[in-house]
């Protein structure tokens, strides 16, 4: 006798453009309805909600300082849903009420959450733990956060590592088309290794120490080039630092790019991706095209995707905000691994194909939604 699929309600704070592939695959795989918020406190690019399989309605997020209420979310608790997947951050006040009322019924609740960073203060930590304990199950982005929550007394059996992904099938098809060209040598006029940074250019990304590191490398026996792909959101004006250090010939300000076919070429042919501030989906993007990643080692101040970096295999870590440590880490990587570029590419592909993709996430959801 076949079992009826559970009816699932997803109430999400917003639909970032990079989450469309996993949400759409969820809509095609499960009996899943989506209710997505219309805005956040900060600007973020969203996908076209009406293109999403299972999309039902846009909810208005009304803000009160950092807290917000999703108008219309409470009504959904009285519809015939078996599971409620909610944004797992306690700033959403309507989610608190949904969780409390769900306890009075047979409806199951699931958080999709970063979980625990390891830098929470006492009060914030208590609030987060109270919030998480109201859920039946937690979908957490990485094992690091699961281990920290276990130490805080959350039952490990109720937590599942959901990881993260981009448009993994599309990117995998693009990576199979990649090959080495004279792209970088033509631009820089030399055959030196190329470091790439891809993401928004912001002060917290600490690109200043990356540029200083490039200066130190070029003054030593390890000359390198650097390409910066992204928009200067905060008028950081890194060009001034580049001119001060006389690195105009070694640093390429590429600008923003959202075309994965182009980004694939840039990542594939680079020797390293370096994100000196925290690293998020940039790590998944780079590894998806075979490019190893270096970022800082202060994990409470990292994003979950740092866990895709395996030292000496898919990248490495340096001491946070330390130019000398970053320089040494890059230098050692190029010395020990530059001649093993194809092996490193395969390690990167294996990491993504094993865990950081939409199909892995769907398999995790199948285990949770039973």
TORMIFI-935280 format. One record per residue (C-alpha): residue number from 1; residue in one letter; x negated, z negated, y. Coordinates in nm, 4 decimals, always signed. Example, Ala and Ser with C-alpha at 12.3 -4.5 7.8 and 13.67 -1.06 7.14 Angstrom:
2
     n   res         px         pz         py
     1     A    -1.2300    -0.7800    -0.4500
     2     S    -1.3670    -0.7140    -0.1060
end
This chain:
370
     n   res         px         pz         py
     1     X    +0.0000    +0.0000    +0.0000
     2     X    -0.1547    +0.1061    +0.3343
     3     X    -0.1976    -0.1553    +0.6044
     4     X    -0.0504    -0.0858    +0.9468
     5     X    -0.3068    -0.0451    +1.2217
     6     X    -0.3123    -0.3363    +1.4659
     7     X    -0.1714    -0.2544    +1.8105
     8     X    -0.4427    -0.3281    +2.0671
     9     X    -0.4194    -0.3927    +2.4399
    10     X    -0.7389    -0.3505    +2.6446
    11     X    -0.7263    -0.5123    +2.9883
    12     X    -1.0496    -0.4167    +3.1618
    13     X    -1.1692    -0.5074    +3.5114
    14     X    -1.2661    -0.1442    +3.5871
    15     X    -1.3654    +0.1790    +3.4102
    16     X    -1.7295    +0.2636    +3.4923
    17     X    -1.8181    +0.6284    +3.4345
    18     X    -2.0703    +0.5395    +3.1630
    19     X    -1.8039    +0.3579    +2.9551
    20     X    -1.5755    +0.6609    +2.9169
    21     X    -1.7296    +0.7794    +2.5845
    22     X    -1.6790    +0.4473    +2.4023
    23     X    -1.3338    +0.3804    +2.5501
    24     X    -1.2170    +0.7318    +2.4678
    25     X    -1.3470    +0.7045    +2.1111
    26     X    -1.1656    +0.3714    +2.0802
    27     X    -0.8442    +0.5396    +2.1940
    28     X    -0.8890    +0.8106    +1.9307
    29     X    -0.9878    +0.5689    +1.6524
    30     X    -0.7489    +0.2785    +1.7015
    31     X    -0.3910    +0.2235    +1.8158
    32     X    -0.5264    +0.1224    +2.1523
    33     X    -0.3729    +0.1096    +2.5035
    34     X    -0.5873    +0.0749    +2.8160
    35     X    -0.5025    -0.1008    +3.1419
    36     X    -0.7871    -0.0646    +3.3907
    37     X    -0.8519    -0.2314    +3.7246
    38     X    -0.8760    -0.0255    +4.0413
    39     X    -1.1763    -0.1792    +4.2152
    40     X    -1.4590    -0.4330    +4.2126
    41     X    -1.6230    -0.6282    +4.4929
    42     X    -1.9046    -0.3735    +4.4906
    43     X    -1.9028    +0.0056    +4.4677
    44     X    -1.9275    +0.1631    +4.1234
    45     X    -1.8559    +0.5154    +4.0035
    46     X    -1.5499    +0.5279    +3.7760
    47     X    -1.4227    +0.7933    +3.5392
    48     X    -1.0880    +0.9687    +3.5757
    49     X    -0.8562    +0.7196    +3.4065
    50     X    -0.5990    +0.9872    +3.3251
    51     X    -0.8534    +1.1647    +3.1041
    52     X    -0.8811    +0.8575    +2.8793
    53     X    -0.7073    +0.8631    +2.5403
    54     X    -0.4657    +0.5685    +2.5395
    55     X    -0.4639    +0.5111    +2.9156
    56     X    -0.1420    +0.3422    +3.0278
    57     X    -0.1743    +0.2062    +3.3805
    58     X    -0.4066    +0.1144    +3.6662
    59     X    -0.3948    -0.2540    +3.7600
    60     X    -0.4598    -0.3694    +4.1158
    61     X    -0.7399    -0.6251    +4.1436
    62     X    -0.6618    -0.8732    +4.4218
    63     X    -0.9729    -1.0662    +4.5278
    64     X    -1.0066    -1.4242    +4.6492
    65     X    -1.3763    -1.4610    +4.7240
    66     X    -1.5456    -1.3861    +4.3880
    67     X    -1.2280    -1.4502    +4.1910
    68     X    -0.9564    -1.1925    +4.1334
    69     X    -0.6129    -1.1452    +3.9809
    70     X    -0.5064    -0.8289    +3.7982
    71     X    -0.1530    -0.7563    +3.9130
    72     X    +0.0729    -0.6695    +3.6203
    73     X    -0.1619    -0.8016    +3.3522
    74     X    +0.0561    -1.1020    +3.2652
    75     X    +0.3524    -0.8814    +3.1714
    76     X    +0.1432    -0.7210    +2.8990
    77     X    +0.1358    -1.0460    +2.7031
    78     X    +0.5059    -0.9992    +2.6288
    79     X    +0.4607    -0.6527    +2.4799
    80     X    +0.4161    -0.5990    +2.1070
    81     X    +0.0388    -0.6104    +2.0841
    82     X    -0.1580    -0.7797    +1.8072
    83     X    -0.4928    -0.8004    +1.9879
    84     X    -0.5911    -0.8331    +2.3514
    85     X    -0.9415    -0.7209    +2.4451
    86     X    -1.0257    -0.8709    +2.7840
    87     X    -1.3153    -0.8481    +3.0239
    88     X    -1.5202    -1.1512    +2.9254
    89     X    -1.6064    -1.2992    +3.2631
    90     X    -1.4301    -1.6061    +3.3986
    91     X    -1.3793    -1.4755    +3.7543
    92     X    -1.0585    -1.3030    +3.6400
    93     X    -0.7879    -1.5664    +3.6952
    94     X    -0.5127    -1.3692    +3.5227
    95     X    -0.7217    -1.3645    +3.2052
    96     X    -0.7255    -1.7454    +3.1988
    97     X    -0.3465    -1.7544    +3.1965
    98     X    -0.3249    -1.4809    +2.9317
    99     X    -0.5631    -1.6808    +2.7109
   100     X    -0.3694    -2.0036    +2.7508
   101     X    -0.0330    -1.8403    +2.6755
   102     X    -0.1784    -1.6448    +2.3825
   103     X    -0.2637    -1.9765    +2.2201
   104     X    +0.1116    -2.0440    +2.1996
   105     X    +0.1721    -1.7220    +2.0063
   106     X    +0.0169    -1.5353    +1.7136
   107     X    -0.1624    -1.2931    +1.9440
   108     X    -0.5385    -1.2685    +1.9072
   109     X    -0.7782    -1.2445    +2.2007
   110     X    -1.1214    -1.0833    +2.2106
   111     X    -1.3754    -1.1029    +2.4945
   112     X    -1.6060    -0.8110    +2.5715
   113     X    -1.8844    -0.9958    +2.7485
   114     X    -2.2472    -1.0320    +2.8509
   115     X    -2.2067    -1.3825    +2.7158
   116     X    -2.4962    -1.6037    +2.8200
   117     X    -2.8021    -1.5195    +3.0288
   118     X    -2.9916    -1.8470    +3.0031
   119     X    -3.0002    -1.9083    +3.3794
   120     X    -2.6538    -2.0673    +3.4110
   121     X    -2.6366    -2.3899    +3.6089
   122     X    -2.4491    -2.6940    +3.4779
   123     X    -2.1126    -2.6249    +3.6449
   124     X    -2.1119    -2.2499    +3.5835
   125     X    -2.2201    -2.3107    +3.2254
   126     X    -1.9334    -2.5532    +3.1631
   127     X    -1.6798    -2.3068    +3.3052
   128     X    -1.8128    -2.0195    +3.0962
   129     X    -1.8115    -2.2230    +2.7752
   130     X    -1.4550    -2.3417    +2.8390
   131     X    -1.3536    -1.9786    +2.8969
   132     X    -1.5252    -1.8455    +2.5829
   133     X    -1.3744    -2.1168    +2.3628
   134     X    -1.0256    -1.9908    +2.4481
   135     X    -1.0967    -1.6575    +2.2764
   136     X    -1.0590    -1.5959    +1.9047
   137     X    -1.3617    -1.3653    +1.8954
   138     X    -1.6417    -1.2551    +2.1271
   139     X    -1.7961    -0.9102    +2.1538
   140     X    -2.1412    -0.9799    +2.2994
   141     X    -2.3877    -0.7160    +2.4195
   142     X    -2.6982    -0.8471    +2.2420
   143     X    -2.8266    -1.0938    +1.9825
   144     X    -3.0216    -1.2849    +2.2477
   145     X    -2.6961    -1.3948    +2.4143
   146     X    -2.5354    -1.4736    +2.0789
   147     X    -2.8240    -1.7042    +1.9886
   148     X    -2.7994    -1.8817    +2.3250
   149     X    -2.4232    -1.9276    +2.2872
   150     X    -2.4759    -2.0641    +1.9359
   151     X    -2.7094    -2.3247    +2.0856
   152     X    -2.4273    -2.4108    +2.3287
   153     X    -2.1921    -2.4838    +2.0390
   154     X    -1.9985    -2.1563    +2.0079
   155     X    -1.9314    -2.0652    +1.6441
   156     X    -2.1658    -1.7783    +1.5519
   157     X    -1.9152    -1.6460    +1.2972
   158     X    -1.6791    -1.5629    +1.5843
   159     X    -1.9386    -1.3568    +1.7744
   160     X    -2.0299    -0.9937    +1.7147
   161     X    -2.3052    -0.7872    +1.8748
   162     X    -2.1334    -0.4861    +2.0341
   163     X    -2.4570    -0.3514    +2.1925
   164     X    -2.4086    -0.0753    +2.4522
   165     X    -2.4151    +0.3019    +2.4684
   166     X    -2.3959    +0.6148    +2.6774
   167     X    -2.2439    +0.9467    +2.5686
   168     X    -2.4526    +0.9233    +2.2532
   169     X    -2.3259    +1.2329    +2.0694
   170     X    -2.3752    +1.4544    +2.3745
   171     X    -2.7195    +1.3124    +2.4447
   172     X    -2.8224    +1.3512    +2.0810
   173     X    -2.7313    +1.7191    +2.0939
   174     X    -2.9341    +1.7576    +2.4144
   175     X    -3.2402    +1.5822    +2.2777
   176     X    -3.2566    +1.8314    +1.9914
   177     X    -3.3096    +2.1037    +2.2526
   178     X    -3.6059    +1.9333    +2.4219
   179     X    -3.9609    +2.0647    +2.4177
   180     X    -4.2740    +2.0232    +2.6252
   181     X    -4.3180    +2.2485    +2.9280
   182     X    -4.5469    +2.2633    +3.2311
   183     X    -4.2842    +2.0816    +3.4407
   184     X    -4.4994    +1.7893    +3.5515
   185     X    -4.8323    +1.9678    +3.5563
   186     X    -4.6839    +2.2347    +3.7811
   187     X    -4.5534    +1.9760    +4.0269
   188     X    -4.8461    +1.7351    +4.0335
   189     X    -5.1220    +1.9878    +3.9739
   190     X    -5.2899    +1.7709    +3.7103
   191     X    -5.2450    +1.6795    +3.3401
   192     X    -5.2292    +1.3017    +3.3923
   193     X    -4.9629    +1.0888    +3.2154
   194     X    -4.6322    +1.0636    +3.4018
   195     X    -4.4342    +0.7434    +3.4521
   196     X    -4.0639    +0.7788    +3.5267
   197     X    -3.8201    +0.5401    +3.6910
   198     X    -3.4536    +0.6419    +3.6804
   199     X    -3.1833    +0.4410    +3.8536
   200     X    -3.0697    +0.3222    +4.1908
   201     X    -3.3531    +0.2480    +4.4312
   202     X    -3.2900    -0.1114    +4.5309
   203     X    -3.5091    -0.4006    +4.6411
   204     X    -3.4287    -0.6040    +4.3318
   205     X    -3.5680    -0.3244    +4.1137
   206     X    -3.9158    -0.4138    +4.2495
   207     X    -4.0345    -0.0555    +4.2709
   208     X    -4.2887    -0.1732    +4.5246
   209     X    -4.4954    -0.3372    +4.2506
   210     X    -4.4693    -0.0218    +4.0393
   211     X    -4.6132    +0.1823    +4.3263
   212     X    -4.8879    -0.0765    +4.3774
   213     X    -4.9606    -0.0565    +4.0049
   214     X    -4.9898    +0.3227    +4.0266
   215     X    -5.2477    +0.2726    +4.3020
   216     X    -5.4495    +0.0361    +4.0846
   217     X    -5.4311    +0.2725    +3.7869
   218     X    -5.5462    +0.5682    +3.9947
   219     X    -5.8355    +0.3639    +4.1347
   220     X    -5.9405    +0.2784    +3.7798
   221     X    -6.0079    +0.4961    +3.4787
   222     X    -5.6351    +0.5565    +3.4079
   223     X    -5.4971    +0.8047    +3.6625
   224     X    -5.1188    +0.8535    +3.6420
   225     X    -4.8326    +1.0222    +3.8241
   226     X    -4.4941    +0.8683    +3.9044
   227     X    -4.1503    +1.0281    +3.9418
   228     X    -3.8676    +0.8258    +4.1004
   229     X    -3.5217    +0.9552    +4.0091
   230     X    -3.2395    +0.7931    +4.2011
   231     X    -3.0703    +0.7331    +4.5324
   232     X    -3.2057    +0.4906    +4.7918
   233     X    -2.8914    +0.2772    +4.8243
   234     X    -3.0493    +0.0101    +5.0427
   235     X    -3.2855    +0.2074    +5.2679
   236     X    -3.5825    +0.0558    +5.0868
   237     X    -3.8011    +0.3310    +5.2365
   238     X    -4.0629    +0.3359    +4.9647
   239     X    -4.2134    +0.6429    +5.1311
   240     X    -4.3826    +0.4153    +5.3846
   241     X    -4.5598    +0.2219    +5.1092
   242     X    -4.6607    +0.5469    +4.9377
   243     X    -4.8134    +0.6764    +5.2619
   244     X    -4.9912    +0.3460    +5.3239
   245     X    -5.1511    +0.3653    +4.9786
   246     X    -5.2223    +0.7387    +5.0155
   247     X    -5.0279    +0.8272    +4.6995
   248     X    -4.8269    +1.1232    +4.8338
   249     X    -4.9798    +1.3578    +4.5745
   250     X    -4.9155    +1.1222    +4.2814
   251     X    -4.5533    +1.0195    +4.3499
   252     X    -4.2526    +1.2505    +4.3329
   253     X    -3.9331    +1.1343    +4.5069
   254     X    -3.6963    +1.3427    +4.2974
   255     X    -3.3727    +1.2025    +4.4368
   256     X    -3.0470    +1.1353    +4.2496
   257     X    -2.9638    +1.3308    +3.9343
   258     X    -2.6572    +1.2947    +3.7114
   259     X    -2.7125    +1.5929    +3.4812
   260     X    -2.8161    +1.4726    +3.1349
   261     X    -2.9666    +1.8101    +3.0513
   262     X    -3.2072    +1.7754    +3.3449
   263     X    -3.2660    +1.4036    +3.2905
   264     X    -3.3424    +1.4775    +2.9268
   265     X    -3.6300    +1.7034    +3.0283
   266     X    -3.7645    +1.4432    +3.2714
   267     X    -3.7533    +1.1606    +3.0160
   268     X    -3.8740    +1.3658    +2.7195
   269     X    -4.1879    +1.4870    +2.8932
   270     X    -4.2791    +1.1560    +3.0575
   271     X    -4.5211    +0.9161    +2.8902
   272     X    -4.3363    +0.6013    +2.9951
   273     X    -4.0233    +0.4789    +3.1673
   274     X    -4.0969    +0.1700    +3.3771
   275     X    -3.8265    -0.0500    +3.5282
   276     X    -4.0131    -0.3368    +3.6966
   277     X    -3.6949    -0.5228    +3.7906
   278     X    -3.4294    -0.5720    +3.5250
   279     X    -3.3524    -0.2864    +3.2892
   280     X    -2.9999    -0.1980    +3.1821
   281     X    -2.8671    +0.1304    +3.0499
   282     X    -3.1825    +0.2972    +3.1837
   283     X    -3.3510    +0.1690    +2.8664
   284     X    -3.0870    +0.3347    +2.6482
   285     X    -3.1083    +0.6572    +2.8498
   286     X    -3.4865    +0.6760    +2.8239
   287     X    -3.5051    +0.5868    +2.4543
   288     X    -3.2293    +0.8368    +2.3766
   289     X    -3.4687    +1.1088    +2.4901
   290     X    -3.7708    +0.9576    +2.3176
   291     X    -3.9295    +0.7870    +2.6184
   292     X    -4.0653    +0.4314    +2.5639
   293     X    -3.9757    +0.1633    +2.8183
   294     X    -4.1672    -0.1126    +2.9968
   295     X    -3.9888    -0.3898    +3.1886
   296     X    -4.0387    -0.7587    +3.2674
   297     X    -4.0349    -1.0422    +3.0144
   298     X    -3.8177    -1.3012    +3.1942
   299     X    -3.5140    -1.2518    +2.9699
   300     X    -3.2695    -1.4838    +3.1538
   301     X    -3.3035    -1.2373    +3.4430
   302     X    -3.2737    -0.9251    +3.2282
   303     X    -2.9796    -0.7084    +3.1299
   304     X    -2.8748    -0.6984    +2.7614
   305     X    -3.0372    -0.3628    +2.6883
   306     X    -3.3873    -0.5133    +2.7040
   307     X    -3.3295    -0.5925    +2.3365
   308     X    -3.3752    -0.2236    +2.2492
   309     X    -3.7409    -0.2594    +2.3516
   310     X    -3.9624    -0.3587    +2.0593
   311     X    -4.3153    -0.4359    +2.1783
   312     X    -4.5658    -0.1778    +2.0612
   313     X    -4.2911    +0.0352    +1.9062
   314     X    -4.0340    +0.1388    +2.1680
   315     X    -4.2043    -0.0096    +2.4734
   316     X    -4.3416    -0.3370    +2.6030
   317     X    -4.2984    -0.6239    +2.8490
   318     X    -4.5062    -0.7551    +3.1405
   319     X    -4.5014    -1.0818    +3.3345
   320     X    -4.2228    -1.0638    +3.5896
   321     X    -4.3236    -0.9697    +3.9471
   322     X    -4.6922    -0.9618    +3.8453
   323     X    -4.8671    -0.6418    +3.9550
   324     X    -5.1799    -0.7144    +3.7514
   325     X    -4.9767    -0.7747    +3.4360
   326     X    -4.7760    -0.4556    +3.4898
   327     X    -5.0940    -0.2553    +3.5466
   328     X    -5.2598    -0.3937    +3.2333
   329     X    -4.9470    -0.3352    +3.0244
   330     X    -4.9207    +0.0287    +3.1329
   331     X    -5.2938    +0.0799    +3.0835
   332     X    -5.2894    -0.0682    +2.7325
   333     X    -4.9846    +0.1339    +2.6347
   334     X    -5.1404    +0.4619    +2.7447
   335     X    -5.4685    +0.3734    +2.5751
   336     X    -5.3091    +0.2744    +2.2433
   337     X    -5.0069    +0.5054    +2.2193
   338     X    -5.0466    +0.8180    +2.4345
   339     X    -5.1896    +1.0143    +2.1411
   340     X    -4.8992    +0.9034    +1.9193
   341     X    -4.6302    +1.0541    +2.1410
   342     X    -4.4290    +1.2126    +1.8569
   343     X    -4.4353    +0.8925    +1.6521
   344     X    -4.3174    +0.6921    +1.9545
   345     X    -4.0380    +0.9430    +2.0174
   346     X    -3.9146    +0.8961    +1.6617
   347     X    -3.9242    +0.5171    +1.6964
   348     X    -3.7124    +0.5494    +2.0118
   349     X    -3.4615    +0.7801    +1.8398
   350     X    -3.4375    +0.5442    +1.5425
   351     X    -3.3601    +0.2483    +1.7683
   352     X    -3.0785    +0.4342    +1.9442
   353     X    -2.9351    +0.5896    +1.6281
   354     X    -2.9360    +0.2556    +1.4489
   355     X    -2.7563    +0.0470    +1.7091
   356     X    -2.7216    +0.1648    +2.0697
   357     X    -2.4527    +0.4299    +2.0204
   358     X    -2.0741    +0.4650    +2.0221
   359     X    -2.0431    +0.4894    +1.6424
   360     X    -2.2191    +0.1574    +1.5915
   361     X    -1.9797    +0.0057    +1.8446
   362     X    -1.6767    +0.1481    +1.6653
   363     X    -1.8004    +0.0014    +1.3353
   364     X    -1.8308    -0.3404    +1.5012
   365     X    -1.4793    -0.3091    +1.6437
   366     X    -1.3441    -0.2266    +1.2967
   367     X    -1.4859    -0.5569    +1.1721
   368     X    -1.3380    -0.7511    +1.4626
   369     X    -0.9927    -0.5938    +1.4770
   370     X    -0.8777    -0.6891    +1.1273
end
